[in-house]
Amino acid sequence: MFLNQKNEQRLLDKQKTHEAMNATFIAADEFNLLFETRDDVAVLHDLRIGIEGASAHIDHLFITNNLHVFLVESRLAIKQLELQPDHRCLSNAGPSDVCEIPSPIEQLKRNRQVLKKVFRKIGLPTRFGQTLVPTLHCFVALDPYSLMSNKLGRSHEYFVSPEQLVALINERTKGQNFLNFFTRLPAEDLKSIASKIARLHSTKEVRFSNKFRHILVPPTIHAP
């Protein structure tokens, strides 16, 4: 039995999506092990939110007790990532397995805007009569053994390994200056903020599993 191109595409979609989801779940477990005993960082995974006509799917969200917020897209199942000059992103697992994937950078930009709306909706604590303002950081967690080819010429600052990401989060939680003392959140306040965000999660409104598609890119045929 021979598969036609449409069925072959569907099988590829299913396989690649499964691999990507698996890698995200593994990364979530590892991040949880690192942060589960800490009260200065709240962690959420696979967060799907629809709000004010916009939607977001955030792989990992870290909120520190001084309101540094890390939005993270996970691309840990990828062996090689290529950023094209036309902003396309290609995943390359071998000469015959080149796929176009949703741009993690564009996803981060969209998620950032949605998250700003989320913070306005849930409300944040005040200090001296002024609402605290979160500082947002956007990153793509890429396997440290993956290769990245950046033909776009920019956006390289978005990409970090999981170890680099953890180091950046830890760096933001260590501030001990005078101003940080007044803006630092008690553990209960941090837990409350994370819980309010988690309650906005809705798989019924945001069905990313039906939208997440890998597109097969035919290999370039070189003239003999």
Residue frames relative to the residue before (quaternion, step in Angstrom):
aa qw qx qy qz dx dy dz
M 1.0000 0.0000 0.0000 0.0000 0.00 0.00 0.00
F 0.1953 -0.7931 0.5694 0.0930 3.56 -0.78 1.00
L 0.3647 -0.7239 0.5447 0.2152 3.56 -0.99 0.86
N 0.3718 -0.6909 0.5562 0.2740 3.55 -0.98 0.72
Q 0.7207 -0.4676 0.2857 0.4246 3.57 -1.29 0.30
K 0.6393 0.5408 -0.3336 0.4331 3.60 1.01 -0.80
N 0.6818 0.4712 -0.2881 0.4798 3.59 0.92 -0.92
E 0.6196 0.5391 -0.3386 0.4590 3.55 1.07 -0.76
Q 0.6305 0.5370 -0.3206 0.4597 3.54 1.05 -0.82
R 0.6521 0.5227 -0.3133 0.4510 3.57 0.96 -0.89
L 0.6458 0.5134 -0.3196 0.4661 3.58 0.99 -0.85
L 0.6386 0.5200 -0.3181 0.4696 3.56 1.02 -0.81
D 0.6203 0.5448 -0.3296 0.4581 3.57 0.98 -0.90
K 0.6955 0.4959 -0.2799 0.4383 3.55 0.78 -1.08
Q 0.6705 0.5054 -0.2966 0.4550 3.56 0.92 -0.93
K 0.6975 0.4749 -0.2781 0.4589 3.57 0.83 -1.00
T 0.6412 0.5194 -0.3261 0.4612 3.57 1.00 -0.82
H 0.6386 0.5266 -0.3190 0.4616 3.58 0.99 -0.84
E 0.6544 0.5116 -0.3134 0.4602 3.58 0.95 -0.88
A 0.6660 0.5062 -0.3020 0.4571 3.57 0.93 -0.90
M 0.6603 0.4990 -0.3091 0.4685 3.59 0.94 -0.88
N 0.6273 0.5481 -0.3276 0.4458 3.57 0.99 -0.84
A 0.6691 0.5028 -0.2933 0.4621 3.56 0.91 -0.97
T 0.6389 0.5251 -0.3216 0.4611 3.59 1.03 -0.78
F 0.6609 0.5011 -0.3126 0.4630 3.58 0.95 -0.84
I 0.6366 0.5215 -0.3264 0.4650 3.59 1.01 -0.79
A 0.6498 0.5100 -0.3111 0.4700 3.56 0.96 -0.90
A 0.6276 0.5429 -0.3346 0.4467 3.60 0.99 -0.83
D 0.6508 0.5154 -0.3153 0.4597 3.59 0.94 -0.87
E 0.6736 0.4972 -0.2973 0.4590 3.57 0.95 -0.88
F 0.6425 0.5053 -0.3218 0.4777 3.59 1.01 -0.79
N 0.6338 0.5409 -0.3325 0.4417 3.58 1.00 -0.80
L 0.6347 0.5362 -0.3302 0.4478 3.56 1.00 -0.81
L 0.6788 0.5025 -0.2851 0.4532 3.57 1.05 -0.79
F 0.8115 0.3173 -0.1295 0.4733 3.58 0.96 -0.85
E 0.4749 0.7307 -0.4229 0.2486 3.61 1.20 -0.27
T 0.7266 0.4122 -0.2577 0.4855 3.62 1.07 -0.52
R 0.6063 0.5764 -0.3490 0.4224 3.58 1.27 0.02
D 0.2671 -0.7734 0.5546 0.1514 3.56 -1.05 0.78
D 0.6043 0.5674 -0.3571 0.4306 3.59 1.30 0.19
V 0.7451 0.2772 -0.1895 0.5763 3.60 1.31 0.02
A 0.1578 -0.7532 0.6312 0.0969 3.57 -0.96 0.94
V 0.1340 -0.8110 0.5688 0.0280 3.57 -0.94 0.91
L 0.0243 -0.7718 0.6353 -0.0071 3.57 -0.99 0.96
H 0.1446 -0.7964 0.5836 0.0657 3.57 -1.11 0.72
D 0.8517 0.1393 -0.0991 0.4953 3.55 -1.31 0.50
L 0.2248 0.8057 -0.5049 0.2130 3.55 0.92 1.00
R 0.0479 -0.8056 0.5899 -0.0265 3.59 -0.65 1.17
I 0.0387 0.8309 -0.5449 0.1055 3.55 -0.46 1.23
G 0.0808 -0.7462 0.6579 0.0623 3.52 -1.11 0.81
I 0.1591 0.8026 -0.5510 0.1640 3.58 -0.60 1.10
E 0.8630 -0.0085 -0.0178 0.5049 3.57 -0.96 0.93
G 0.7365 -0.4438 0.2306 0.4554 3.56 0.87 0.97
A 0.6769 0.4264 -0.2938 0.5232 3.60 1.26 0.16
S 0.1761 -0.7900 0.5797 0.0943 3.58 -1.20 0.43
A 0.0802 -0.7865 0.6118 0.0268 3.53 -1.23 0.56
H 0.0774 -0.7353 0.6680 0.0843 3.51 -1.25 0.57
I 0.0679 -0.8169 0.5723 -0.0245 3.55 -0.33 1.31
D 0.4050 -0.7302 0.4946 0.2412 3.59 -0.63 1.10
H 0.7941 -0.0619 0.0823 0.5990 3.58 0.83 -1.02
L 0.0546 -0.7872 0.6142 0.0090 3.57 -0.99 0.88
F 0.0718 -0.7901 0.6088 -0.0010 3.57 -0.75 1.13
I 0.0601 -0.7887 0.6118 0.0053 3.58 -0.87 0.99
T 0.2273 -0.7864 0.5594 0.1305 3.59 -0.60 1.09
N 0.6131 -0.5886 0.3830 0.3620 3.57 -1.23 0.39
N 0.6676 0.3871 -0.3404 0.5372 3.61 1.25 0.20
L 0.5596 -0.6868 0.3291 0.3268 3.52 1.27 0.76
H 0.3527 0.6168 -0.5949 0.3758 3.52 0.78 1.11
V 0.1250 -0.8176 0.5619 0.0059 3.55 -0.65 1.18
F 0.1504 -0.7996 0.5799 0.0427 3.56 -0.77 1.12
L 0.1351 -0.7587 0.6349 0.0555 3.56 -0.69 1.18
V 0.0344 -0.8374 0.5433 -0.0481 3.55 -0.62 1.13
E 0.1895 -0.7266 0.6517 0.1068 3.52 -0.99 0.98
S 0.2646 -0.7803 0.5500 0.1366 3.57 -0.87 0.94
R 0.0362 0.7746 -0.6295 0.0497 3.56 -0.83 1.03
L 0.2133 0.8437 -0.4634 0.1669 3.54 0.89 1.01
A 0.6280 0.5298 -0.3521 0.4483 3.61 1.21 -0.14
I 0.5801 0.6242 -0.3433 0.3949 3.56 1.31 -0.09
K 0.3391 -0.7516 0.5352 0.1837 3.57 -0.88 0.96
Q 0.7906 -0.0197 0.0217 0.6116 3.56 1.10 -0.68
L 0.1138 -0.7923 0.5984 0.0346 3.55 -0.90 0.97
E 0.0985 -0.7938 0.5993 0.0312 3.55 -0.90 0.96
L 0.1944 -0.7455 0.6273 0.1133 3.57 -0.86 1.01
Q 0.2558 -0.8036 0.5257 0.1117 3.55 -0.54 1.21
P 0.6386 -0.5448 0.3770 0.3916 3.63 -1.16 0.50
D 0.6979 0.4420 -0.2699 0.4947 3.62 1.15 -0.58
H 0.5969 -0.6130 0.3210 0.4062 3.60 1.31 0.46
R 0.4672 0.6476 -0.4778 0.3662 3.62 1.18 0.11
C 0.2346 -0.7451 0.6046 0.1558 3.55 -1.24 0.53
L 0.1196 -0.7970 0.5907 0.0408 3.56 -0.80 1.03
S 0.2159 -0.7328 0.6322 0.1293 3.52 -1.09 0.85
N 0.0741 -0.8219 0.5645 -0.0190 3.54 -0.69 1.11
A 0.0511 -0.8122 0.5810 -0.0080 3.56 -0.39 1.26
G 0.7870 -0.1074 0.0770 0.6026 3.58 1.29 0.06
P 0.7233 -0.4625 0.2879 0.4243 3.60 -1.22 0.33
S 0.7730 0.3284 -0.1826 0.5111 3.59 1.03 -0.72
D 0.7008 0.4168 -0.2582 0.5181 3.60 1.24 0.18
V 0.2513 0.7483 -0.5599 0.2519 3.55 0.43 1.29
C 0.0035 0.8169 -0.5742 0.0541 3.57 -0.66 1.11
E 0.3618 -0.6725 0.5916 0.2587 3.52 -1.20 0.57
I 0.1075 -0.8033 0.5852 0.0256 3.57 -0.84 1.00
P 0.6354 -0.5061 0.3896 0.4339 3.60 -1.18 0.36
S 0.5045 -0.6672 0.4555 0.3046 3.58 -0.91 0.89
P 0.3675 -0.7424 0.5090 0.2339 3.63 -0.57 1.05
I 0.6125 0.5555 -0.3523 0.4383 3.58 1.12 -0.61
E 0.6621 0.4850 -0.3058 0.4826 3.58 0.97 -0.85
Q 0.6202 0.5343 -0.3407 0.4624 3.58 1.07 -0.70
L 0.6364 0.5278 -0.3267 0.4578 3.57 0.99 -0.82
K 0.6537 0.5176 -0.3160 0.4527 3.58 0.94 -0.89
R 0.6646 0.4864 -0.3068 0.4771 3.60 0.96 -0.84
N 0.6634 0.5157 -0.3042 0.4488 3.57 0.92 -0.92
R 0.6047 0.5679 -0.3478 0.4368 3.57 1.07 -0.73
Q 0.6747 0.4904 -0.2955 0.4659 3.58 0.93 -0.89
V 0.6461 0.5072 -0.3192 0.4727 3.57 1.01 -0.81
L 0.6615 0.5213 -0.3188 0.4349 3.59 0.92 -0.84
K 0.5881 0.5560 -0.3665 0.4589 3.58 1.11 -0.61
K 0.6492 0.5005 -0.3083 0.4827 3.58 1.03 -0.80
V 0.6171 0.5561 -0.3380 0.4425 3.56 1.05 -0.77
F 0.6768 0.4899 -0.2999 0.4604 3.58 0.88 -0.91
R 0.6254 0.5201 -0.3434 0.4696 3.58 1.08 -0.67
K 0.6648 0.5230 -0.3011 0.4402 3.57 1.02 -0.82
I 0.7471 0.4034 -0.2405 0.4704 3.60 0.80 -0.95
G 0.3754 -0.7264 0.4951 0.2937 3.60 1.15 -0.52
L 0.1794 -0.7815 0.5916 0.0844 3.56 -1.10 0.74
P 0.6342 -0.5415 0.3792 0.4010 3.60 -1.17 0.47
T 0.3276 -0.7295 0.5657 0.2012 3.56 -1.27 0.42
R 0.1175 -0.7432 0.6525 0.0899 3.51 -1.32 0.50
F 0.8383 -0.0168 -0.0339 0.5439 3.59 -0.75 1.09
G 0.7299 -0.4616 0.2317 0.4477 3.55 1.02 0.87
Q 0.6855 0.4382 -0.2868 0.5057 3.60 1.24 0.01
T 0.4783 -0.6719 0.4891 0.2838 3.55 -1.01 0.87
L 0.4664 -0.6687 0.5023 0.2881 3.57 -0.93 0.88
V 0.2535 -0.7732 0.5691 0.1184 3.56 -1.02 0.85
P 0.3593 -0.7460 0.5143 0.2233 3.63 -0.68 1.02
T 0.3041 -0.7065 0.6066 0.2009 3.56 -1.21 0.59
L 0.2048 -0.8215 0.5256 0.0831 3.58 -0.52 1.19
H 0.0881 -0.7649 0.6378 0.0197 3.54 -1.05 0.94
C 0.1434 -0.8073 0.5704 0.0486 3.59 -0.89 0.95
F 0.0838 0.8079 -0.5757 0.0944 3.57 -0.79 1.03
V 0.2740 -0.6907 0.6379 0.2024 3.51 -1.38 0.41
A 0.2582 -0.7599 0.5781 0.1471 3.58 -0.69 1.09
L 0.0369 -0.8093 0.5841 -0.0503 3.54 -0.49 1.26
D 0.5703 -0.5979 0.4348 0.3581 3.56 -0.99 0.82
P 0.4906 -0.6946 0.4337 0.2979 3.63 -0.78 0.98
Y 0.6816 0.4674 -0.2945 0.4797 3.59 1.20 -0.39
S 0.5062 0.6395 -0.4296 0.3876 3.59 1.27 0.02
L 0.3526 -0.6948 0.5819 0.2330 3.52 -1.30 0.41
M 0.0941 -0.7958 0.5954 0.0578 3.57 -0.98 0.79
S 0.1276 -0.7678 0.6260 0.0482 3.52 -0.91 1.02
N 0.1119 -0.8259 0.5523 0.0198 3.58 -0.46 1.21
K 0.0316 -0.8152 0.5775 -0.0305 3.55 -0.13 1.33
L 0.4967 0.6532 -0.4194 0.3883 3.54 1.34 -0.05
G 0.4080 -0.7493 0.4346 0.2885 3.55 1.17 -0.59
R 0.7707 0.1229 -0.1101 0.6154 3.58 1.29 -0.04
S 0.6590 0.5325 -0.3800 0.3712 3.58 -1.33 -0.19
H 0.4189 0.7167 -0.4740 0.2936 3.61 1.21 0.10
E 0.5978 0.6012 -0.3623 0.3873 3.60 1.16 -0.56
Y 0.5705 0.6060 -0.3812 0.4024 3.59 1.23 -0.26
F 0.7196 0.4994 -0.2430 0.4168 3.58 1.06 -0.72
V 0.0741 0.7772 -0.6177 0.0946 3.55 -0.87 1.09
S 0.4785 -0.6044 0.5319 0.3504 3.53 -1.29 0.27
P 0.6613 -0.4896 0.3592 0.4404 3.64 -1.16 0.29
E 0.6414 0.5299 -0.3237 0.4507 3.59 1.02 -0.78
Q 0.6498 0.5023 -0.3121 0.4776 3.58 1.00 -0.81
L 0.6241 0.5468 -0.3352 0.4462 3.57 1.03 -0.78
V 0.6617 0.4996 -0.3030 0.4698 3.58 0.88 -0.93
A 0.6395 0.5257 -0.3248 0.4574 3.59 1.00 -0.81
L 0.6509 0.5114 -0.3129 0.4656 3.60 1.01 -0.81
I 0.6415 0.5104 -0.3220 0.4735 3.59 1.01 -0.79
N 0.6605 0.5103 -0.3062 0.4577 3.57 0.92 -0.92
E 0.6196 0.5558 -0.3367 0.4402 3.56 1.04 -0.79
R 0.6941 0.4849 -0.2757 0.4552 3.59 0.98 -0.83
T 0.6775 0.4916 -0.3048 0.4544 3.61 1.14 -0.41
K 0.6480 0.5765 -0.3051 0.3934 3.59 1.24 -0.23
G 0.4145 0.7297 -0.4674 0.2780 3.57 1.26 -0.06
Q 0.0657 -0.8319 0.5510 -0.0071 3.58 -0.73 1.04
N 0.4033 0.7340 -0.4799 0.2614 3.60 1.16 0.29
F 0.7505 -0.4392 0.2703 0.4133 3.56 -1.33 0.27
L 0.6793 0.4939 -0.2933 0.4567 3.59 0.91 -0.92
N 0.6245 0.5517 -0.3427 0.4339 3.59 1.02 -0.75
F 0.5809 0.5925 -0.3687 0.4191 3.57 1.11 -0.66
F 0.7254 0.4420 -0.2418 0.4691 3.58 0.97 -0.84
T 0.7257 0.4163 -0.2469 0.4890 3.60 1.12 -0.50
R 0.5182 0.6529 -0.4196 0.3593 3.60 1.21 -0.26
L 0.3516 -0.7633 0.5130 0.1750 3.56 -0.89 1.00
P 0.4805 -0.6152 0.5309 0.3299 3.58 -1.07 0.65
A 0.6580 -0.5327 0.3541 0.3973 3.58 -1.16 0.54
E 0.6461 0.5346 -0.3287 0.4344 3.59 1.00 -0.77
D 0.6416 0.5118 -0.3230 0.4712 3.60 1.04 -0.76
L 0.6451 0.5177 -0.3156 0.4649 3.57 0.99 -0.86
K 0.6490 0.5131 -0.3068 0.4705 3.57 0.98 -0.87
S 0.6405 0.5329 -0.3207 0.4504 3.59 1.01 -0.80
I 0.6449 0.5160 -0.3174 0.4660 3.59 0.96 -0.88
A 0.6698 0.4976 -0.2982 0.4635 3.59 0.89 -0.96
S 0.6528 0.5196 -0.3156 0.4520 3.59 0.98 -0.81
K 0.6424 0.5195 -0.3239 0.4610 3.59 0.99 -0.80
I 0.6491 0.4970 -0.3168 0.4808 3.58 1.00 -0.79
A 0.6490 0.5335 -0.3187 0.4390 3.57 0.93 -0.91
R 0.6572 0.5241 -0.3171 0.4391 3.60 1.03 -0.74
L 0.6094 0.5432 -0.3548 0.4558 3.60 1.25 -0.26
H 0.4602 0.6905 -0.4380 0.3457 3.58 1.29 -0.23
S 0.1088 0.8014 -0.5781 0.1078 3.59 -0.80 0.98
T 0.2320 -0.7899 0.5534 0.1265 3.56 -0.35 1.22
K 0.6012 0.5761 -0.3699 0.4121 3.62 1.15 -0.43
E 0.7059 0.4544 -0.2662 0.4737 3.57 1.01 -0.81
V 0.7868 0.2370 -0.1085 0.5595 3.58 1.00 -0.80
R 0.0283 -0.8286 0.5584 -0.0299 3.58 -0.17 1.27
F 0.0376 -0.8451 0.5333 0.0018 3.57 0.45 1.19
S 0.5523 0.6188 -0.4049 0.3848 3.59 1.14 -0.47
N 0.6850 0.4624 -0.2812 0.4878 3.58 1.19 -0.53
K 0.7027 0.4603 -0.2619 0.4750 3.58 1.22 -0.34
F 0.6172 0.5752 -0.3503 0.4067 3.56 1.14 -0.57
R 0.1236 0.8208 -0.5391 0.1426 3.56 -0.29 1.23
H 0.2621 -0.7123 0.6262 0.1782 3.52 -1.12 0.76
I 0.2221 -0.7896 0.5633 0.0995 3.56 -0.85 0.95
L 0.4069 -0.7244 0.5049 0.2341 3.54 -0.69 1.08
V 0.1680 -0.7711 0.6085 0.0832 3.55 -0.87 1.01
P 0.3996 -0.7252 0.4950 0.2635 3.62 -0.53 1.08
P 0.5041 -0.6463 0.4687 0.3295 3.60 -0.98 0.76
T 0.5380 -0.6190 0.4633 0.3358 3.54 -1.13 0.67
I 0.2490 -0.7683 0.5733 0.1379 3.57 -0.84 0.98
H 0.2165 -0.7944 0.5583 0.1021 3.54 -0.55 1.17
A 0.4802 -0.6602 0.4933 0.3003 3.57 -0.96 0.84
P 0.5047 -0.6611 0.4579 0.3139 3.60 -0.94 0.82
